[in-house]
């Protein structure tokens, strides 16, 4: 086989070609003032490149981070020194046949002059003068501000620049790489000359810079010239700058922009390690193989074969401590999602066999050629040395790097691909035409699914509510029954709460422990709830575990077993919880208040019951209550989340058909007015005194309910008049607010405040004043609107999860309201006027019916 027929032998020859270049003499030393000097003679052309690399960039701007100080200074340093004016600087260089320029990055600012070697003194003199002795003329500061503002505007008009900026802002959460080098327009506009001078004085010192000279010179002679021009620059104290490290990315991030563009650009980035990390050479090679050139793997697959993109490339950006493996593509807007999905699918399908020896050798050869090309000019040679010294901190890095690259294997490539190009390290940025935004929004809405529940009334009067929502792989089941103290036997209060707990325990199929193990093994949750008007079950799990959910629900509703051992354990726990409540002054006070307010009505004892009522319960009582409540006409099941409707609906309907016949329980209890109005005092061995004021209120189904919602908001919260007066102005109470105990056709609307023995009379006085203020209609329109906004926002926030949506819908149907009754909430709240609130307070907050209780430390 000839040499040209053996790619690996050819590669070895290529490597041998660059070795002499890498071993060319380079001298590195330091001046007394701390300036690092790197010299690289190259006598092939009578040209010299003189570069000053200052180790400061946008990440070093400290308290002015994001203002673009480094870039601003770069523009200013050629504007004048004590020795030369700005025009004189450029004229000196040009008349000597030189070219002068500068650039700024995240971690460095570089000033350089390319010049015929016979005039190298001009370059050394001008750079030492400009970089370390600039005067930053005030008039030039303002003139250059306008120039940079135009540069910022240019960047805003550049789609690729916008995409890149969005990628960095999204990929980095802590590290200052997230800030644009040029700065944000508003922050940059505030920069003063004093800011520039202070930053210049802090960061521009010889002990924070590297001078590199490459080209046609004799080393000993060049050292003398450098000492002459740079040796007199004074060393400075260099304050340290805290640069926060970037935490490991743990979840996928994305950002989609819509601008006045014609085509879609996408950036897919993966967080990668530092430049010096052992995996970096393999990641560099991987980027070359995947996305460098028209014959790269991604270009061949996505562009040539599938016609999904117009262009795609890859790079591994590793400037320092953390980097980004970056895939950039251009495609038609309607192919964006397909192209990105196919990209990920393709990356995930790659195996060792896909990375042939030929492909690996090709990548290594490309990197070798890039290294050679970078050294074609003395400017390129100086730049490579600057990067090695300033960015990497190892002047001989190139030789070691290429040696590591040449050792990369297909196994290494697959290893780093699987290790670093992972979903949790992924950031996706797209820049799209504005016309694509509408279709994207519609697509997003479709993905989220229906906001409303669809109600399916069963022939046995049970109810099924379904809401498909594919936003997250989560499914929530909510079973609701009308229940509570209204339907408990006298003296058996608390039976509903205990029944709810026992329904999640032993069944014919599983013991209590086995039920817990079954749901916990799939990462789900299975819990009960009970209240004044209802009881129910809730299951939250992954869509793949729907079968388990259906089985648990069926067993709980149709085949529970109330084992004596479990019953005794849970009854004891319920009684312990009641005792805990009696120890807490506010809860204990609320229990007493309920008794004084509701009298003989079932609501006089809370849903948990009392020690006496729960103590009297037996399994027969629980079984009897279950028989009266678990009936077809009293059961509503709501499901919200990700599921297959065609599969789930018939299975749930079959389950509901198995329920015993029967309707909702009926209560004959009525409540007209408070049982024991007037003043009540209950001493309790505590340090504080708690004041309660209770009034009659409207039930959930009454027309005044939405006025009571707004009234409750007006009396509560840190911005309420009540809080401001009693807590902030008079310092009488730590907490003060209103609350409600709501039934379907009645309620107790009450105020409570934590105060002291000395303070409670004044608190009572202020509570009465606040009720009168509202009765008199003394409510500012701004106050009313603020409370309306808060209420509506709170309701919206409460509808974020599948669990809360299912709960709202199921309870609505159980109470006789539309499943999607929440849709009219904002309208009903907005309809409440100041006069409505005044009428409400006058109607319900009647002094002769007020129940006043003070509990705690009394005189």
Steps between C-alpha positions, in 0.01 A plus 500: 500500500636840410527775757214695345276195538562479876324788674662431834854507357408823323383644831824405667683684224284806556577495872870475428472810281372721782733376774789723390266800499384428853858463619618831356675708766280717719640699790288603794626726778386779727598863559557638848163674489316170449443520125521155339683497167479229232735515201473291185758581229400427139748636251309378192345841434604848606182542707436526873182457697498678836208414726410605853254261665344661808344238726171680535174458315130528555498237777731718712281810521398429858227740622458633145444158348291524185596861432766422239791680672767279342371559149456873565864522616616313193346776289653772716863395533591621152338841564800669658781490752714767664746444217266473200157607391258244360561593137875499555486139621342376180720725283819373668404141435378554146804704397715211616301261279322343794146392581355563846188349657357342812225264617327404823378161617358362824841457663749722315551817303762486226678793333721424202703653222625320188798689359813461286773374728726799438235720663424274796609779736191695396275210597671451836490871582140556392364193681687563827382862490140429400433197718659623822499881473168588339338825617143406404410851373159605626377628165602173335315300765172658396575478129590134525187430706295588194712273281453205736128564528483463123703181531250367755217586262679315222517195722129526572438501126713190444293181534803279562620738773156487663498122492848484654412747774183307588702179516748645748230665712313170521796261531669689783311586817785606730819543298544845340526336159126565503558874452578642153859616458388832354261552791130567530394823339338647812794413726758613246324836462554567872879447490692814588860598431563450872383138466739447211793659681436292813480178300809594299697570816395168656556267207760651268833428661808319365456221756161429341618490138701298252711648219548273200733573210522266203691558178829619359721600791804394694400392852769676706442824311122474540536455875686833523234679297222354720678603819539851361130545418323280757745473789414844640126423534416483870374180659165539684314316769256275319165464682344157463167471322249240614374299203220263602529147372224360284312217673445177316191529282237255621207559266425588140461871419349668197420842357314583178530844343285648224639785293475663160699224328428274206641168617549307824833474679548260786775455754524178697752517780621246755691606810854363477807504728801727520765543234746293702258214571619159369181467292552825307722364220246224429215754504692717254548201272134409539394849391719471191356161404141599563487844351810626323456528126249373248614140542445501877260247648227750589519685171481174307206370704288810558583698188585256224284204593195640682501854354403642842764774529678737267814507714628346820830512683645411836766640730626445851541840668724466804640839606581415859320339791187390315397484138229418249490230234309696239296378203370773270251442223301700247169363373156593373264598786261212435786248526647631825349252745553204270863599440575543872324177592684310229829652614449365852377167371804466277744588778332246724528226238875530445723209597871425494461352152385838365837655587727324258876532511481704182264751660717533810813545290322758287412706810856482631635605163259795488623615841861465389430705189324762710806518724726544197274761342496700823878530473516622141556855617697646786175646624352150517807370681477778757127435549556128560766579757274757667216252531733237645650741754194705601204268454657161567796598713736259324718629218561148375135400496470461122747214480337311786153570363576361155661197658180434698286557192700243304423240766122543486315175422143425387435374854613839636260680267199292605600539864507881492187513285303298756660680792461862391238520222221412743149632531557658841794702360302619198414860411294566187471847348311584182453824307193486280293719267217680678253310285611177669398626844129455438540139388737430791248638747226288350727198512576574864132527578434170332779342700359634824164351413153613592477749784139403571368175638256299293219356713355154440187429703458127558170311489525428875540879569873482573720762331819472298709807416794486261758765412783408268816693572824379340722779633664262747510120530272510804150364565281591794185316615260668739202319657250724680187427706266729687568434866588668827338565834162579340464129419655347810296350783469717814794442727698337219671812362840424349376179337539654152863588560579155641316331212703696245822380660389138516403497132872532419592205721399132497302350212411148392800500266769678704586570859559858613876453465462344155287792383774740609772289338306476172462876455839596639681249279386696192582837653133592536284622785164377632329708763164592645333831582192607692331825592179662609317386187696217338739208513704339232809331366784631287764318295789666324734296281662452161276424200663158470352403837134567419418128544616515861293813563182337372563192711563702818189712445279198438633317802459806724143573393364149460717264707634673812557297814488677834739282699486548873874545525510771233185665632643519853828643372338770283239590762779554753684719248186708440449553871866596541456762226198642683707523818772680309243752377378558857856589600521774235324815613363614162365155409359448846337843484349422161342181640342697786385768258328242279312365801386847610403593146333186363351363821320172422573515128745230376751768403551573869758223499766503233551229238755325723240453775559521872677267740163379621343448157801328344553297815152357465550379141520133408551318171124454469456880500756535222343223296155654539624843392680349202182327386312829506768698316659263246205491264483560127314829524752634751824421320686725258832402346712765330818426306741767381831451323657277242295195405343323205136600514384217274652248739433664837141619458335158451701351785394772742139473384511127565633568849227756572233255385606265782405754769200421720186686395394802696506878491664778693453504876237739629529734796209662683718732702434872465686791647338839538718705734783472753417295807670706773568859390677728740829502688677181605825465693700179531811512719790285379847473647676677215703818455276652232134576460316418178194700399226349282202685349254276315205596278255319279610457137369365169548137399675379190179481297357835610499809280709703744785250500716696254452818701625308804806394297587864441417599858738232628775637275441858618535398865806276448855529380794725580361783287159500669380800700447268798861378495641848448303644789523226764842350417704775340363823647388395849724193543218322680513162326740264330228363272158634407274388219163352408402142421192292428341164576283444196212261445282473193228724639658671799833621631679656792701807399746585775795721590784399727809672638784397728556771763564543872308531825539877484440529128188298428246772593661734248510222237126443551442872456695504174320191366166670558628817330614302196162329464329839522739644240395238248130531598525873434649436156823674600711292260730665250464391140873424492460271802209321337683450172814379674299235684321394183831460319643295785194275518496430129873436495469265796231301325711480185799382704285235664421350158858422402515133594300202390418425862350842573307506172354156565411597857322819391301322229399197709391711798301730271304209356452343844351829624273541199709758313640477144829313480670801340338755727839663549469656156247754630699581815672813368175639362318449829779658701521797262125553540529569874477871581580707806126524563468120481763470772326761713168317461671170580657632821172661609308179431732247663722688745221585743620606841215327683599167339875531546671224699803640676755269656826581673715204599832485678667735746214702646499744791 
